[in-house]
Amino acid sequence: MPHKASFDRLHSIVARLRAPDGCPWDREQTPATLRGNIIEEAYELVEAINEGDPAHVREEAGDLYLLVTMVARMYEEEGSFSASDVLETISDKLVRRHPHVFGESDADTPDKVVAQWNDIKEKVEGRRKKDSILDGVSRALPPLERAYKLQKKAAKAGFDWEKPEDVWAKAAEELEEARVEATAAHGEADRARLEGELGDLLFSVVNVSRYLGVDPAVALHRTIEKFSTRFRHVEKRMAENGIPMERGRLEDMDRFWEEAKKLG
């Protein structure tokens, strides 16, 4: 099916779902209520890409297309803009910001393309020049991703560790400071300081990951999946042996956890 026909079909389905006699759930949604769904579906698309399963990627990409189309339709209903306006806006932007493809520019390296992109934003589109290079990182990003991107921006400007041992030493320092604060924490003020120290620790671990060329979000997602698989094995084996999942059963859980580790 041609691309236009496929999008027209999706848009017509969304419009039908949002109609007065459509789906009660879809009708009560707003752009604000869908924010969490958009983030979740974006992560699920990333997970599918990591799995390397094209069929799963196709499904998750569809879910994300659906939510974007729903949001556009909501603004269309109130007369702000249409789904077509959204597509035309991004198409115009892509052509405008790629003169090396659609015009006469000779930007022939990724760095030149990025510099040109930013120059067009400021001089052609009239975007306000950033007060800081960090302004280019969205505040709406989840904390882990935002920390990673902020550190990358700072490092590109030369604000970075010189040797691998320095970044490891900083992480060790923050770990010790968090441990000391946790031992001393008693009241609300202490809890606030503990929160600060744990934040410093997490930030330093992200820095280690970035310095070593590893995306911390990807690394954490991988570990989460590994933990989930092993814990499910523990649950299954505990049930098979008639052992309840509760405090005081850690020895049994550890035994099945080690069993899960051997399975991969």
Backbone bond lengths (Angstrom), bond angles and torsions (degrees), N, CA, C in turn:
res aa  C-N    CA-C-N  psi(-1)  N-CA   C-N-CA  omega(-1)  CA-C   N-CA-C  phi
1 M - - - 1.460 - - 1.534 109.30 -
2 P 1.339 117.99 134.08 1.470 120.88 178.09 1.528 111.63 -56.64
3 H 1.344 116.44 149.41 1.458 121.07 -176.98 1.523 111.89 -56.02
4 K 1.344 117.04 -44.47 1.466 120.42 -178.13 1.518 110.97 -60.94
5 A 1.324 116.01 -43.29 1.463 119.88 -179.33 1.530 110.57 -64.20
6 S 1.336 115.94 -38.36 1.472 119.72 -179.78 1.526 110.72 -65.35
7 F 1.347 116.69 -43.53 1.460 118.58 179.35 1.523 110.76 -67.71
8 D 1.329 117.19 -40.68 1.466 120.84 178.81 1.522 110.54 -58.97
9 R 1.325 116.16 -39.09 1.475 119.88 179.34 1.529 110.77 -65.07
10 L 1.351 115.76 -46.32 1.467 119.55 178.96 1.522 110.57 -60.56
11 H 1.323 116.56 -46.17 1.465 120.34 -178.21 1.528 111.12 -62.66
12 S 1.323 117.17 -39.43 1.468 120.05 -179.95 1.526 111.28 -68.02
13 I 1.334 116.72 -34.54 1.471 120.33 177.51 1.521 110.37 -66.63
14 V 1.354 115.91 -44.92 1.460 120.42 178.69 1.531 110.08 -61.51
15 A 1.334 117.03 -42.94 1.459 120.86 178.88 1.521 110.95 -61.38
16 R 1.323 116.16 -39.06 1.477 120.15 178.74 1.525 111.10 -67.03
17 L 1.315 116.83 -40.83 1.460 120.53 178.83 1.520 111.59 -64.30
18 R 1.348 116.47 -32.31 1.465 121.89 -177.79 1.533 112.32 -87.52
19 A 1.321 117.60 -5.01 1.466 121.62 -177.84 1.533 110.63 -67.47
20 P 1.339 118.52 159.51 1.472 121.50 -179.80 1.524 113.67 -52.81
21 D 1.320 116.68 -33.16 1.464 119.81 179.18 1.524 111.43 -104.21
22 G 1.342 115.85 23.44 1.458 120.85 -179.05 1.516 112.55 -87.79
23 C 1.325 116.36 -144.66 1.468 122.02 -177.05 1.529 110.61 -85.21
24 P 1.346 118.23 126.61 1.476 120.99 -179.81 1.524 113.00 -55.85
25 W 1.339 116.93 -39.88 1.473 119.24 -178.61 1.519 110.41 -66.94
26 D 1.326 116.82 -48.68 1.462 120.14 -178.22 1.520 111.49 -63.44
27 R 1.317 117.38 -36.35 1.460 121.35 -177.27 1.523 112.50 -67.36
28 E 1.323 117.49 -30.63 1.473 119.36 -176.25 1.526 113.04 -87.50
29 Q 1.352 117.35 -5.64 1.456 120.07 -179.45 1.526 111.15 -74.55
30 T 1.325 114.85 151.97 1.462 122.65 175.56 1.525 107.45 -132.23
31 P 1.332 118.28 166.92 1.469 118.59 175.86 1.529 111.94 -54.71
32 A 1.325 116.82 -36.76 1.468 120.50 -179.13 1.525 111.83 -66.87
33 T 1.336 117.09 -40.60 1.468 119.34 -177.97 1.524 112.12 -70.71
34 L 1.334 116.92 -20.01 1.465 120.08 -177.50 1.527 113.21 -92.74
35 R 1.330 117.24 -2.61 1.466 119.55 -177.41 1.524 112.40 -56.62
36 G 1.313 116.27 -47.98 1.461 119.94 -179.36 1.523 111.88 -63.90
37 N 1.345 116.52 -38.75 1.461 120.44 178.95 1.522 111.37 -62.87
38 I 1.338 115.32 -39.50 1.472 119.67 -179.60 1.522 110.55 -62.68
39 I 1.334 116.35 -44.91 1.468 120.28 178.97 1.522 110.68 -63.22
40 E 1.339 115.72 -44.43 1.467 120.19 -178.81 1.524 111.23 -62.42
41 E 1.335 116.66 -45.61 1.458 119.62 -178.37 1.533 111.22 -67.24
42 A 1.334 116.74 -33.70 1.466 119.28 177.02 1.524 110.06 -63.04
43 Y 1.321 116.90 -41.54 1.463 120.56 178.34 1.525 111.00 -66.32
44 E 1.330 116.29 -37.77 1.464 119.37 179.96 1.528 110.63 -67.32
45 L 1.336 116.53 -33.32 1.462 119.66 175.43 1.525 109.97 -66.62
46 V 1.330 116.64 -42.02 1.468 120.38 177.49 1.527 110.11 -61.03
47 E 1.335 116.36 -42.06 1.463 120.58 179.53 1.527 110.51 -61.21
48 A 1.334 116.34 -42.98 1.466 120.57 179.83 1.529 110.71 -63.40
49 I 1.336 116.34 -40.35 1.470 120.23 178.01 1.529 109.94 -63.35
50 N 1.334 116.44 -41.60 1.463 120.65 178.70 1.527 111.65 -62.02
51 E 1.328 115.84 -34.48 1.468 120.51 -179.64 1.525 111.72 -71.71
52 G 1.326 116.30 -20.94 1.457 119.87 -178.98 1.511 113.47 70.93
53 D 1.347 115.99 27.82 1.463 121.08 -178.53 1.530 109.29 -106.96
54 P 1.344 118.59 101.63 1.470 121.02 -177.05 1.524 114.16 -56.05
55 A 1.321 117.73 -37.89 1.467 120.29 -179.65 1.526 110.73 -64.18
56 H 1.335 116.37 -40.17 1.455 120.56 178.89 1.525 110.53 -69.68
57 V 1.342 116.50 -38.99 1.466 120.65 177.35 1.528 109.80 -60.68
58 R 1.328 116.88 -43.55 1.465 121.21 179.74 1.523 110.83 -59.96
59 E 1.332 116.65 -42.65 1.468 120.72 -179.82 1.527 111.35 -65.53
60 E 1.344 116.49 -47.06 1.460 119.86 -177.03 1.530 111.73 -70.57
61 A 1.324 117.27 -34.83 1.461 120.15 175.65 1.520 109.52 -62.68
62 G 1.328 116.15 -37.36 1.462 120.60 177.18 1.516 112.12 -63.19
63 D 1.331 116.18 -41.30 1.467 119.95 178.60 1.521 111.21 -61.50
64 L 1.337 116.01 -39.10 1.462 119.92 179.77 1.529 110.64 -71.14
65 Y 1.336 116.91 -40.72 1.466 121.03 174.84 1.527 110.06 -56.53
66 L 1.331 116.27 -42.23 1.459 121.10 -178.83 1.523 111.03 -59.01
67 L 1.329 116.35 -48.67 1.458 119.72 -177.07 1.523 111.93 -65.49
68 V 1.325 116.93 -40.52 1.468 120.53 177.92 1.530 109.51 -63.64
69 T 1.320 116.51 -41.37 1.466 120.60 179.06 1.528 110.80 -65.62
70 M 1.332 116.75 -39.13 1.468 120.27 178.67 1.526 111.16 -63.09
71 V 1.329 116.38 -44.27 1.466 120.22 179.52 1.522 110.34 -62.20
72 A 1.330 116.49 -45.50 1.466 120.13 178.81 1.528 110.56 -60.89
73 R 1.323 116.45 -40.84 1.469 120.74 179.73 1.527 111.11 -63.44
74 M 1.315 117.83 -38.20 1.463 121.65 179.33 1.529 111.02 -61.47
75 Y 1.336 116.20 -43.35 1.464 119.41 178.42 1.525 111.09 -71.10
76 E 1.316 115.81 -30.06 1.464 120.06 176.27 1.529 110.08 -65.37
77 E 1.323 116.48 -39.33 1.465 121.23 -179.33 1.523 112.01 -63.60
78 E 1.328 116.72 -32.83 1.467 119.76 -179.68 1.522 112.24 -91.52
79 G 1.334 116.97 0.24 1.450 121.03 175.58 1.517 115.80 84.68
80 S 1.338 117.66 14.32 1.460 120.38 -178.82 1.529 111.45 -78.20
81 F 1.315 116.56 -51.67 1.459 122.72 177.21 1.512 107.68 -164.87
82 S 1.325 116.24 166.78 1.460 120.48 -178.81 1.524 110.81 -109.88
83 A 1.329 115.74 169.21 1.462 120.66 175.74 1.525 109.84 -61.41
84 S 1.329 116.77 -35.34 1.466 120.66 177.46 1.521 110.69 -63.89
85 D 1.341 116.04 -38.79 1.469 119.75 177.90 1.521 110.71 -60.95
86 V 1.324 116.44 -40.09 1.464 121.28 179.38 1.527 110.26 -60.94
87 L 1.325 115.87 -46.64 1.462 120.22 -178.11 1.526 111.65 -67.80
88 E 1.338 116.88 -39.93 1.457 119.99 178.45 1.525 111.31 -66.43
89 T 1.332 116.15 -37.93 1.468 120.61 179.93 1.519 111.40 -63.06
90 I 1.342 116.83 -46.20 1.463 118.98 -178.69 1.520 110.46 -71.28
91 S 1.328 118.13 -33.48 1.466 120.90 178.03 1.527 110.15 -65.24
92 D 1.327 116.26 -46.18 1.468 120.28 178.26 1.525 111.06 -60.55
93 K 1.332 116.09 -41.93 1.469 120.41 -179.54 1.527 111.18 -63.20
94 L 1.323 116.57 -42.95 1.463 120.19 -178.99 1.525 111.55 -62.97
95 V 1.315 116.04 -42.68 1.472 119.35 178.86 1.524 110.19 -66.10
96 R 1.335 115.97 -44.26 1.473 121.17 -178.17 1.522 111.85 -63.51
97 R 1.337 116.72 -38.55 1.468 119.71 -175.49 1.523 113.67 -90.61
98 H 1.334 117.37 3.61 1.467 120.86 176.68 1.527 110.78 -124.98
99 P 1.328 117.23 57.84 1.472 119.11 178.86 1.527 112.77 -65.36
100 H 1.332 117.56 -18.53 1.455 120.79 176.76 1.532 111.23 -73.25
101 V 1.333 115.75 -13.65 1.460 120.92 177.44 1.531 110.76 -107.39
102 F 1.344 115.92 -45.09 1.463 121.12 -175.38 1.531 113.25 -103.56
103 G 1.332 117.54 1.87 1.460 120.83 -178.60 1.508 112.02 -140.21
104 E 1.323 115.82 -143.06 1.459 120.77 -172.88 1.527 114.11 -110.26
105 S 1.324 118.48 3.33 1.467 120.74 -179.11 1.532 111.04 -63.39
106 D 1.341 116.07 153.87 1.467 119.78 179.63 1.521 112.51 -114.49
107 A 1.340 117.16 24.70 1.473 120.29 176.78 1.525 108.34 -60.45
108 D 1.338 116.43 112.44 1.462 119.47 -172.91 1.523 114.32 -122.57
109 T 1.342 116.93 13.38 1.462 120.85 174.83 1.531 108.06 -135.56
110 P 1.326 118.22 155.65 1.462 120.15 178.48 1.525 113.32 -54.97
111 D 1.344 117.19 -40.83 1.466 120.17 -179.84 1.525 111.49 -64.23
112 K 1.339 116.85 -41.05 1.465 120.21 178.07 1.520 111.14 -65.26
113 V 1.318 116.07 -37.17 1.464 120.28 179.41 1.525 110.38 -64.29
114 V 1.345 116.92 -43.89 1.461 120.84 179.61 1.526 110.55 -63.86
115 A 1.341 117.06 -43.57 1.468 121.05 179.08 1.525 110.39 -62.26
116 Q 1.314 116.62 -41.92 1.461 121.66 178.62 1.522 110.70 -64.38
117 W 1.331 115.97 -42.73 1.470 122.52 179.12 1.528 109.93 -56.28
118 N 1.330 116.19 -49.41 1.464 120.49 -179.20 1.526 111.76 -66.51
119 D 1.328 116.65 -36.20 1.468 121.29 178.95 1.525 110.79 -65.06
120 I 1.317 116.86 -40.49 1.468 121.40 178.54 1.525 110.39 -66.22
121 K 1.335 116.59 -40.44 1.464 120.01 178.82 1.524 111.05 -58.13
122 E 1.340 115.46 -41.70 1.465 119.79 -175.53 1.521 112.58 -81.65
123 K 1.356 117.87 -48.30 1.461 121.09 -170.79 1.524 114.48 -90.37
124 V 1.325 116.93 -29.57 1.461 119.92 -179.03 1.523 110.99 -95.75
125 E 1.315 115.86 -44.93 1.464 119.82 -176.70 1.523 113.18 -90.26
126 G 1.334 116.60 -11.65 1.454 119.68 177.17 1.508 114.78 75.65
127 R 1.345 117.14 21.29 1.455 119.94 176.72 1.522 108.76 -68.26
128 R 1.333 116.35 140.22 1.459 120.23 179.53 1.519 110.55 -65.00
129 K 1.305 115.42 133.53 1.466 120.07 177.85 1.515 109.33 -61.90
130 K 1.299 116.68 136.82 1.461 121.56 -177.80 1.524 110.73 -65.00
131 D 1.335 115.43 139.16 1.459 120.21 175.06 1.528 110.49 -69.95
132 S 1.328 115.38 -28.41 1.459 121.78 -178.53 1.520 108.59 -142.81
133 I 1.312 116.41 151.29 1.463 118.87 175.70 1.527 110.53 -63.26
134 L 1.329 117.23 -21.55 1.457 121.07 -179.97 1.525 111.91 -73.72
135 D 1.341 117.09 -16.88 1.466 120.29 179.84 1.520 111.75 -65.09
136 G 1.329 116.62 -16.36 1.451 120.18 179.71 1.513 113.43 -77.15
137 V 1.333 116.55 -5.83 1.470 121.01 179.00 1.523 108.62 -100.73
138 S 1.301 116.76 121.25 1.469 121.78 -176.51 1.526 112.06 -64.25
139 R 1.332 114.76 136.03 1.462 120.11 175.41 1.521 111.88 -72.22
140 A 1.329 116.69 -14.19 1.459 120.90 -177.96 1.525 112.85 -81.55
141 L 1.333 117.16 -9.21 1.459 120.09 179.73 1.527 110.65 -65.78
142 P 1.334 117.76 148.42 1.465 120.18 172.38 1.527 108.97 -58.42
143 P 1.331 118.99 149.97 1.469 122.40 -174.23 1.526 115.33 -51.62
144 L 1.321 117.60 -42.76 1.463 119.86 -177.26 1.529 110.78 -63.22
145 E 1.323 116.27 -48.52 1.463 120.89 -179.73 1.528 110.84 -66.07
146 R 1.338 116.72 -37.95 1.467 119.55 -179.24 1.526 110.59 -66.75
147 A 1.336 117.07 -42.42 1.464 120.56 178.53 1.524 110.40 -59.27
148 Y 1.316 116.51 -44.26 1.462 122.21 -179.12 1.526 111.14 -61.52
149 K 1.328 116.42 -46.59 1.460 120.47 -177.90 1.533 111.93 -69.64
150 L 1.328 117.40 -37.65 1.462 120.47 176.69 1.526 110.73 -62.12
151 Q 1.327 115.43 -43.25 1.468 119.80 179.78 1.526 111.03 -65.15
152 K 1.326 117.47 -38.22 1.461 120.83 178.95 1.525 110.68 -64.58
153 K 1.346 115.89 -40.68 1.465 120.07 178.69 1.532 110.08 -62.42
154 A 1.336 116.00 -46.71 1.466 120.70 -178.43 1.531 110.45 -64.09
155 A 1.331 116.21 -41.19 1.466 120.49 -178.72 1.524 110.93 -64.68
156 K 1.336 116.54 -37.74 1.465 120.26 179.83 1.527 110.99 -63.35
157 A 1.351 116.17 -27.00 1.468 120.82 178.33 1.529 111.47 -86.86
158 G 1.335 116.95 4.60 1.458 120.76 177.64 1.513 114.69 97.38
159 F 1.357 116.76 -2.66 1.464 120.23 -179.60 1.525 108.61 -88.37
160 D 1.327 115.56 84.36 1.457 119.97 -174.67 1.517 110.03 -153.28
161 W 1.315 115.73 164.30 1.457 120.88 177.94 1.516 109.83 -71.37
162 E 1.318 116.43 148.06 1.463 120.93 -177.93 1.518 112.02 -87.68
163 K 1.351 116.84 -32.53 1.460 119.89 -176.25 1.526 109.97 -130.70
164 P 1.343 117.96 147.52 1.465 121.80 178.96 1.529 112.83 -54.66
165 E 1.351 116.09 -38.87 1.467 118.30 -177.98 1.526 112.33 -64.23
166 D 1.341 116.90 -25.53 1.465 119.77 179.90 1.534 111.41 -69.45
167 V 1.320 116.26 -41.38 1.454 119.45 -178.57 1.529 110.83 -70.93
168 W 1.340 115.73 -34.63 1.471 119.37 175.24 1.535 110.61 -67.39
169 A 1.315 116.59 -39.98 1.464 120.96 179.97 1.524 110.38 -63.54
170 K 1.337 117.10 -38.89 1.459 120.43 179.20 1.524 110.58 -64.54
171 A 1.330 117.28 -41.24 1.460 120.82 178.63 1.527 110.35 -63.67
172 A 1.336 116.84 -40.96 1.464 121.19 178.48 1.527 110.40 -64.49
173 E 1.325 116.51 -39.75 1.466 121.25 178.22 1.523 111.23 -62.33
174 E 1.343 116.15 -44.54 1.464 119.91 -179.55 1.530 111.28 -68.05
175 L 1.319 116.77 -34.53 1.464 120.45 177.39 1.520 110.27 -62.72
176 E 1.326 116.78 -44.84 1.458 120.94 -179.87 1.523 111.15 -65.40
177 E 1.336 117.43 -41.39 1.463 120.71 179.50 1.530 110.89 -64.13
178 A 1.328 116.95 -38.67 1.463 120.53 178.31 1.526 110.31 -67.39
179 R 1.344 115.96 -39.61 1.472 119.91 179.49 1.525 110.71 -63.82
180 V 1.320 116.99 -43.69 1.467 121.55 179.73 1.523 110.28 -63.64
181 E 1.319 116.75 -43.98 1.467 120.27 -179.05 1.515 110.62 -66.34
182 A 1.330 117.75 -37.19 1.460 121.24 179.28 1.526 110.66 -64.68
183 T 1.317 116.54 -36.36 1.463 121.28 179.24 1.521 110.86 -68.74
184 A 1.345 116.18 -33.81 1.460 120.82 -175.60 1.529 113.20 -90.54
185 A 1.342 118.27 -17.69 1.467 121.46 -172.94 1.523 112.06 -65.42
186 H 1.347 115.24 130.47 1.467 121.00 177.73 1.533 111.36 -136.89
187 G 1.331 118.01 -49.53 1.456 121.21 -176.62 1.506 113.18 -101.29
188 E 1.368 116.41 -174.81 1.461 121.32 -179.15 1.526 111.85 -62.51
189 A 1.329 116.66 -41.11 1.466 119.73 179.85 1.518 110.10 -62.40
190 D 1.337 115.19 -40.93 1.452 119.59 178.57 1.523 110.67 -64.47
191 R 1.348 116.45 -38.09 1.457 119.74 179.43 1.523 110.39 -63.68
192 A 1.333 116.63 -36.81 1.462 120.49 178.71 1.525 110.07 -64.22
193 R 1.347 116.14 -41.54 1.470 119.33 178.04 1.520 110.99 -66.64
194 L 1.344 115.82 -38.25 1.457 120.19 178.38 1.535 110.42 -62.53
195 E 1.327 115.41 -41.96 1.460 119.98 177.49 1.524 110.64 -58.89
196 G 1.335 115.06 -41.86 1.457 119.70 178.54 1.519 112.64 -63.69
197 E 1.332 115.93 -42.47 1.468 119.64 -179.48 1.523 111.56 -67.80
198 L 1.335 116.59 -38.49 1.465 119.54 178.23 1.528 110.35 -67.84
199 G 1.330 116.01 -35.52 1.456 119.61 175.73 1.516 110.92 -62.66
200 D 1.341 116.19 -42.71 1.465 120.98 177.70 1.529 110.58 -61.19
201 L 1.336 115.80 -40.50 1.461 120.67 -179.71 1.532 110.75 -63.51
202 L 1.326 115.87 -48.18 1.462 119.92 179.57 1.531 111.29 -61.08
203 F 1.329 115.81 -41.61 1.462 120.88 -179.88 1.529 110.27 -62.67
204 S 1.335 116.58 -39.14 1.465 120.04 -179.18 1.525 111.19 -69.89
205 V 1.332 117.41 -33.67 1.464 120.29 177.75 1.528 110.19 -68.79
206 V 1.334 116.67 -38.76 1.466 120.58 174.86 1.529 108.87 -60.50
207 N 1.319 116.21 -39.28 1.462 120.73 -180.00 1.535 111.47 -63.82
208 V 1.326 116.05 -39.90 1.469 119.89 176.96 1.520 109.33 -60.43
209 S 1.322 115.25 -47.40 1.465 120.46 -179.20 1.522 111.14 -59.79
210 R 1.329 116.32 -47.44 1.470 120.79 179.71 1.516 111.15 -61.37
211 Y 1.331 116.44 -44.54 1.461 121.03 -177.92 1.530 111.28 -60.66
212 L 1.327 115.92 -33.14 1.464 120.76 -178.89 1.532 112.17 -88.27
213 G 1.342 116.58 3.56 1.456 120.09 177.09 1.508 114.53 78.42
214 V 1.337 116.37 25.93 1.462 121.06 179.71 1.524 109.32 -114.84
215 D 1.326 117.03 129.80 1.460 120.82 175.94 1.526 107.58 -71.87
216 P 1.341 119.24 116.36 1.463 120.57 -175.33 1.525 113.71 -63.37
217 A 1.341 117.05 -31.54 1.466 119.57 179.34 1.524 110.31 -66.42
218 V 1.325 116.26 -42.48 1.464 120.67 178.53 1.529 109.95 -64.99
219 A 1.333 116.27 -42.87 1.468 120.45 179.69 1.523 110.98 -62.55
220 L 1.346 116.00 -43.26 1.462 119.71 -178.64 1.521 111.16 -67.92
221 H 1.329 116.92 -41.00 1.470 119.75 177.51 1.528 110.53 -59.65
222 R 1.315 116.20 -39.39 1.463 119.82 179.72 1.520 111.13 -63.96
223 T 1.331 116.07 -42.67 1.465 120.15 179.25 1.522 111.57 -67.86
224 I 1.335 116.55 -37.28 1.463 120.67 177.83 1.526 110.63 -60.56
225 E 1.336 115.83 -44.17 1.459 119.54 179.53 1.520 111.01 -64.93
226 K 1.339 116.36 -38.31 1.463 120.50 178.46 1.526 110.25 -64.73
227 F 1.342 116.14 -44.86 1.462 120.17 178.65 1.521 110.64 -60.90
228 S 1.344 115.77 -45.19 1.462 120.37 -177.92 1.525 111.22 -60.53
229 T 1.328 116.42 -43.93 1.472 120.25 -179.66 1.526 111.00 -63.24
230 R 1.318 116.60 -44.05 1.464 119.91 -178.67 1.520 112.03 -69.62
231 F 1.335 116.68 -39.24 1.462 119.06 -179.46 1.529 110.73 -66.62
232 R 1.332 115.96 -38.03 1.467 119.09 177.41 1.532 110.63 -62.46
233 H 1.336 115.88 -35.62 1.467 119.73 176.74 1.529 109.75 -64.38
234 V 1.337 116.26 -42.37 1.457 120.07 178.57 1.531 110.13 -60.22
235 E 1.330 116.83 -46.73 1.474 120.98 178.90 1.531 110.85 -57.53
236 K 1.314 115.78 -45.04 1.469 120.56 -178.07 1.517 111.33 -63.55
237 R 1.336 116.58 -45.87 1.466 120.41 -177.30 1.527 111.44 -70.39
238 M 1.324 116.60 -34.77 1.472 119.39 176.40 1.526 109.81 -63.37
239 A 1.338 115.95 -43.00 1.465 120.13 -179.87 1.522 110.59 -65.23
240 E 1.336 116.90 -41.24 1.465 120.78 179.97 1.523 111.79 -61.56
241 N 1.342 115.74 -30.79 1.462 120.36 -178.73 1.524 112.92 -97.20
242 G 1.332 116.35 6.80 1.458 120.56 177.33 1.520 113.46 66.57
243 I 1.318 116.31 29.33 1.465 120.57 -179.06 1.527 109.05 -105.98
244 P 1.329 118.21 123.51 1.470 120.01 -178.96 1.528 112.48 -69.70
245 M 1.325 115.46 146.33 1.465 121.43 174.95 1.523 107.65 -81.93
246 E 1.338 116.46 97.69 1.460 120.37 -178.41 1.519 110.06 -158.77
247 R 1.326 115.55 167.72 1.457 120.21 178.08 1.523 109.79 -60.13
248 G 1.328 115.89 145.35 1.454 120.09 -177.85 1.516 112.70 95.35
249 R 1.335 115.83 -6.28 1.468 120.44 -179.68 1.530 111.53 -112.04
250 L 1.320 115.99 19.98 1.456 120.10 -174.48 1.522 112.56 -62.42
251 E 1.331 117.58 -34.33 1.465 120.19 -179.79 1.523 110.67 -61.41
252 D 1.346 116.20 -42.97 1.464 120.19 178.30 1.529 110.26 -66.81
253 M 1.340 115.64 -41.93 1.461 119.27 179.95 1.516 111.09 -62.48
254 D 1.325 116.35 -42.12 1.468 120.78 179.27 1.525 111.03 -61.66
255 R 1.325 116.12 -37.99 1.471 120.36 179.97 1.529 110.41 -62.76
256 F 1.325 115.65 -44.93 1.465 119.11 -179.46 1.538 111.31 -74.72
257 W 1.336 116.18 -27.57 1.473 119.36 175.89 1.528 110.06 -64.93
258 E 1.332 116.38 -44.76 1.466 120.34 177.80 1.535 109.92 -62.99
259 E 1.318 115.76 -35.07 1.463 120.26 176.51 1.523 110.43 -63.23
260 A 1.323 116.45 -41.90 1.467 121.89 179.42 1.531 110.74 -64.78
261 K 1.319 116.59 -38.64 1.463 120.66 179.98 1.524 111.49 -61.78
262 K 1.327 116.12 -36.65 1.454 120.13 179.78 1.522 112.46 -70.92
263 L 1.327 114.89 -23.20 1.469 119.24 179.60 1.529 111.83 -78.19
264 G 1.370 115.71 -14.26 1.464 118.82 177.64 1.503 113.72 120.55
